[in-house]
Amino acid sequence: MHDSTLKLTLRYLVSILIVGIFVFPIAWWGLTSVKPISAVFDKDRIVVFDFEPTLENYRVTVLGYSKRGSKEDGKTLMGTSGNNSYDGRSSIVSSVIVAVGSTLITTIVALLASYGLSRMRFWGSQGYLNWILSQRFLPPVAIIVPLVFIFHDMGLRDTHAGLIIAHTLINIPIAVLLLKSFMDDIPIDIDQAAMIDGATRFQCFWMVILPMVKGGLAATAVLCFVFSWTEFLLSLFLTSSIRTIPVKITTYVTSTGSEWGYISALGTSAILPSFIFILLVQRHLVRGLTMGAIKD
Amino acid sequence: MRDRDSRAGNKLIRLPRWLTSEHPFPWLFPASAMLIVFGLYPVLYSLWLSMFKRNPATRIETFRPSWNWSKVFADDRVIDAVSVTLTYTFIALTIQLVLGLGIALLLDSDRKGFGLLRSLMILPLVVPPAVTGMMFLLMYDGSFGVISHMLYGLGLLSPSTPILAGGTSALWGVIIADVWQWTPFMVLIMLAGLRALPKDPFEAAAIDGATDMQAFFRLTLPMMSKIIALAVLIRGIDLFRIYDYIKVMTDSGPGTATETLTAYAGTIYFKNADFPYASTVALFTLILVVIIANLFIKIFKVRF
């Protein structure tokens, strides 16, 4: 409050420097994505910026043009592009389907469960909460082997539906606890008033509580989306031809070398949507990351 | 309106009470079903799998309940992996906590510009960990990586030993990627904690002539202890199950210098296809997480 000018200037400088260090890798990554290949691998020009910026890497990975610049038949590319192709379109589509699908299912299932947990007292409710919390701490690797077998038997292996289920599974604990914390903020008198007026539990949830947790619901949905969008391990084990972006990117590293231009272009495209979403719900981010334990 | 009719008792089909919205059952059923079928059942299945001995030559699995479990405790790679995992978790957690608290104190200001800086701090959190791994691979590259280049300039590294080629430096290389991605998590939580602190004690301390240092150690830290414990618990568990960075950046190498428990389980799965033993190592990881997390919760009285 009563800092001297010198102290304040110093604080600004140190803050900018530190935040700069944290932004640097992403800035570097973005820069690499617009460098021509020759500039990426030139070890004498690492920190010299005399190159013609190019969108070639984005044309290949996001728009699906072939390396030479001519557009290939989109249909065959979408359906049959192997893991070594640099066309990232099918992985973008897969990532969107899986992230949106799992976000939808997670929020619906979690809304119901969180209402029950927030508004009803029943035998074992604390134990039930602990069980849900413990699911959040389950290492995915502990269930991956049987999950592969179960998915194989159910025909879910290497399908969008399977991956949606897997991501829903890891998101449910977070979503339930988070939504419960938002519902706990609403006084229970409101439910009672609605029910005195003749509303059933479900009407009370649908018409009274749901509109009141809209903000919290948006924050929960964004976090579920981001967790699904960035998830790697389950996607790696449970799919082989369907590739989400994080898995797809790792296939650009081959024994003959890494295509850094393409990797960084697809990577930058993957970061943008989640950053925009996260900024929209920044207010509730801390509560989300601590599953409702810290209110903001 | 059907439910309202059933209340009045003039409805043709009356649902049993546990199927109406007045009972917790329908509310909790979808989430429970999901968690039981795809969460609990696989763990039990894992336990069942771990009781089979796989013959690598014939690929025949025979029921030998204690085979894999005695193997886990005698396996040097498991012991190595436990030590790598604990080292990784401890170092990364300490750095993230100290940096997180420091940066939070620095950015906790209502002055112009700090809001923007706080928003920019979130940026690393939305990068997919696999992409983070790739970013650092690019920057660590021995010939054209920008971090390697800077370290050569400072004389801290020689071009003959790239960062990810040496055992110790490879572990540090992965830790730095983790620190970059997750320090912002700590910053956000610590900022929330700082914002929630009451103002009065600090004003009283200032009147009594306490220095900033004294106020930090005597007031801020003790009042933040619950939040710090919670952040350490969440982050610690995530660090203990680290997989993405290791898989992408070093694939447990060089040798097994960066092989964590989850990475080892993945290796057994992918390379040896010994599913029973992979399950056993994975379950062993789970048991360690549960024991350590519960001890922590008991000692520091963490509450959700």
Interface residues (C-beta under 8 A of the other chain):
Chain A: L8 R11 Y12 V14 S15 I16 I18 V19 F22 V23 P25 I26 W28 W29 T32 V40 F41 D42 K43 I46 V47 I108 V109 A110 L112 A113 Y115 G116 L117 M120 F122 S125 Y128 L129 W131 I132 L133 S134 Q135 F137 L138 P139 P140 V141 A142 I143 I144 V145 P146 L147 F149 I150 I165 A166 T168 L169 I172 P173 V176 L177 G198 T200 R201 F202 Q203 F205 V226 W229 T230 E231 F232 L233 L236 F237 I245 P246 V247 I249 T250 V253 S258 W260 I263 S264 G267 A270 I271 S274 F275 I278 L279 Q282 L285 V286 L289 T290 M291 G292 A293 I294 D296
Chain B: D3 R4 R7 T20 S21 E22 P24 P26 W27 L28 P30 A31 S32 M34 L35 F38 G39 Y41 P42 V43 Y45 S46 L49 I103 L106 L107 S109 R111 G113 F114 L117 S119 L120 M121 I122 L123 P124 L125 V126 V127 P128 P129 A130 V131 T132 M134 M135 F136 L137 L138 M139 S143 F144 G145 V146 H149 W180 T183 P184 F185 L188 I189 L191 A192 G193 R195 I227 L230 A231 I234 I237 F240 R241 Y243 D244 K247 V248 T262 A265 G266 Y269 F275 A278 S279 A282 L283 T285 L286 V289 V290 A293 R303 F304
